[in-house]
Every structure is written in structure tokens, then in C-alpha cells.
Amino acid sequence: MAGRAVTLLCALWPAAASAYSHTHPVLAWSSRYSKTLSSSAFAHGHRADSYALANALYTNDDICEHDAVVVIDHAGMHASDLRALEPSCHVAKALSTSPSSLKFAYVESGDYHANPFHDLAGNLAKRCGSHSVSHSPDLGDLDVDSGKGRHVVSISLPALADGEEGASRKNSMAAHQSWLSEELTKIESAFSNYLVIYSGSPASLLHSRQSTISSTFDAAAAPGDSIVSGGILKRYQLLTPGLILALLIAFFVLLPIVFIGVQALASIQSPLTNDIPKGFNAEEKKNQ
């Protein structure tokens, strides 16, 4: 029994270690109550992949009611990066104060080389008859004008490198959020009814698109910071604190209990035996 338990845990270990390796957060919020974000289609959104969520959002009949839809792509971003943000940052405050919002920490990436929210933004603009705008840190000032009608604004942030960690990664994330806060403020001042979709995407996009915009924020990193590669236990998108705690409990609490129980059962011996005592006479016993 104990051997089977050990075998089962060993078999599940690789799957548990990579449970969040290909997941990315998806956040959405609006300035007004949004029928789109309040749709029952997102009741089980944490079980859907990124393509299913993007399709549910972009095909919703009410999404075109917003004057502006802002789609933000942040390659390499994971849930642990969002947890490290200051509560006073623009994204955190927007999520806490918006009338409608969605928060999915671990959304499976259906395709490891694409972000459907960003890639389908053009189709959304055509469907809603909106003015399509693409923006990133290296493209200068953001050009939005509410007088031109509805807008779909696609923003691409510099990618977070796989090997970046610790203070360097936190500084990069803070610099990205500082720039993003300024751009979102411009959009909020131009449109009173807007919807923002902020999603992470596979870090491999660093080489396929937006490879030039990373240098924009190089000066924001601390002088002593360096990019180094880390193991599984140093990257929270692979092993989250909750998952680590569960594994520790399984190995150091449940497993010893199982071993002790098996040993206790194995040590039980029956006091009764079938051996006839020496000098026992059945006939004499019967006469008595």
C-alpha cells in the first residue's frame, strides 16, 4: 500500500511541477457596468484556454457598446509578476474600483507562439466598425481621438525574459507598469466608456515580435541587476506556493502516517493458537 502511494506521487510529480508552465493571467475591467464581462459565459473561465476566452469576449454582442476597447499584450508575464505589483499601481486600483471585472490567474496558452487577444484585435475593430490603433513604447505618443468614433487600441509591452528574476524582473515590471499607467490615463481622459483586456503570452514572442522595444526600458533596471537563469523552485509559474505546500504536506505528513499505519497493521498477531496443550485428555475433560 505504501509502495503504491510512493509510486503514485512519483508519477504525478512531473505533471505537478509543470502545471503552470504554459499559463498566463488574463485581466479585464471596464469604466462602466459591462454586460460583456458580466456574461455567464465566463462563470467557468478559469477552465478555458486563451483562445476560448478571446472568442467568448470578442463575439459577445455587447462588446461593441464600449467607446474604446484596449487590448494589452505582455509577453512573458505570469501571475507571480502581478502579485508582486504595488497595490497603488494603476492596474491594481482599476481592478478594485471598476464596476465590472474579470480575473483569471492561470489561463492555458492554446498556442505557445500567439496571443489571441492581441492577434484578433483587428477582427474586433472590423466587427464593431472601430478605428484600429497599434501602440508600443517605441512608437511615440498615443494618438486617440474620441471624435473619430469607437477605437480598438492594441498595446504591446516589452517582453519579460525567461531568465530574468528577482529584483531585475520586479524593476522591469514596475517600469512597464509606469509607462502603461500614463497611456491608460490618456485613454481614460478621452473615453468615458472603455473596456481594458490585459493578458500575458508566451515568452517566445520575444523573438517573433516586439524584439526592438525591450531596449526602451533598459535604463529603468538597477545598475547592479543581471539576468540569470533559475531553476524550477525559483520560478513561481512552475511551482506556486500553494502547490509547494501541498507537496510538503503529502511527503512529510501523509506519507509517514501511511507508513506507520501499515507497520502497525503488520505487527498485529493473534493470541489464539490451534496447538493442543501438553497433557490434555479429552475423555477426562468430558467426564468432569
C-alpha positions, 0 to 999 in steps of 0.5 A, spaced: 500 500 500 505 504 501 509 502 495 503 504 491 502 511 494 510 512 493 509 510 486 503 514 485 506 521 487 512 519 483 508 519 477 504 525 478 510 529 480 512 531 473 505 533 471 505 537 478 511 541 477 509 543 470 502 545 471 503 552 470 508 552 465 504 554 459 499 559 463 498 566 463 493 571 467 488 574 463 485 581 466 479 585 464 475 591 467 471 596 464 469 604 466 462 602 466 457 596 468 459 591 462 454 586 460 460 583 456 464 581 462 458 580 466 456 574 461 455 567 464 459 565 459 465 566 463 462 563 470 467 557 468 473 561 465 478 559 469 477 552 465 478 555 458 484 556 454 486 563 451 483 562 445 476 560 448 476 566 452 478 571 446 472 568 442 467 568 448 469 576 449 470 578 442 463 575 439 459 577 445 454 582 442 455 587 447 462 588 446 461 593 441 457 598 446 464 600 449 467 607 446 474 604 446 476 597 447 484 596 449 487 590 448 494 589 452 499 584 450 505 582 455 509 577 453 512 573 458 508 575 464 505 570 469 501 571 475 507 571 480 509 578 476 502 581 478 502 579 485 508 582 486 505 589 483 504 595 488 497 595 490 497 603 488 499 601 481 494 603 476 492 596 474 491 594 481 486 600 483 482 599 476 481 592 478 478 594 485 474 600 483 471 598 476 464 596 476 465 590 472 471 585 472 474 579 470 480 575 473 483 569 471 490 567 474 492 561 470 489 561 463 492 555 458 496 558 452 492 554 446 498 556 442 505 557 445 507 562 439 500 567 439 496 571 443 489 571 441 487 577 444 492 581 441 492 577 434 484 578 433 484 585 435 483 587 428 477 582 427 474 586 433 475 593 430 472 590 423 466 587 427 464 593 431 466 598 425 472 601 430 478 605 428 484 600 429 490 603 433 497 599 434 501 602 440 508 600 443 513 604 447 517 605 441 512 608 437 511 615 440 505 618 443 498 615 443 494 618 438 486 617 440 481 621 438 474 620 441 471 624 435 473 619 430 468 614 433 469 607 437 477 605 437 480 598 438 487 600 441 492 594 441 498 595 446 504 591 446 509 591 452 516 589 452 517 582 453 519 579 460 525 574 459 525 567 461 531 568 465 530 574 468 528 574 476 528 577 482 529 584 483 531 585 475 524 582 473 520 586 479 524 593 476 522 591 469 515 590 471 514 596 475 517 600 469 512 597 464 507 598 469 509 606 469 509 607 462 502 603 461 499 607 467 500 614 463 497 611 456 491 608 460 490 615 463 490 618 456 485 613 454 481 614 460 481 622 459 478 621 452 473 615 453 468 615 458 466 608 456 472 603 455 473 596 456 481 594 458 483 586 456 490 585 459 493 578 458 500 575 458 503 570 452 508 566 451 515 568 452 517 566 445 514 572 442 520 575 444 523 573 438 517 573 433 515 580 435 516 586 439 524 584 439 526 592 438 522 595 444 525 591 450 531 596 449 526 602 451 526 600 458 533 598 459 535 604 463 529 603 468 533 596 471 538 597 477 545 598 475 547 592 479 541 587 476 543 581 471 539 576 468 540 569 470 537 563 469 533 559 475 531 553 476 524 550 477 523 552 485 525 559 483 520 560 478 513 561 481 509 559 474 512 552 475 511 551 482 506 556 486 506 556 493 500 553 494 502 547 490 509 547 494 505 546 500 501 541 498 507 537 496 510 538 503 504 536 506 503 529 502 511 527 503 512 529 510 505 528 513 501 523 509 506 519 507 509 517 514 502 516 517 501 511 511 507 508 513 506 507 520 499 505 519 501 499 515 507 497 520 502 497 525 497 493 521 503 488 520 505 487 527 498 485 529 498 477 531 493 473 534 493 470 541 489 464 539 493 458 537 490 451 534 496 447 538 493 442 543 496 443 550 501 438 553 497 433 557 490 434 555 485 428 555 479 429 552 475 423 555 477 426 562 475 433 560 468 430 558 467 426 564 468 432 569 
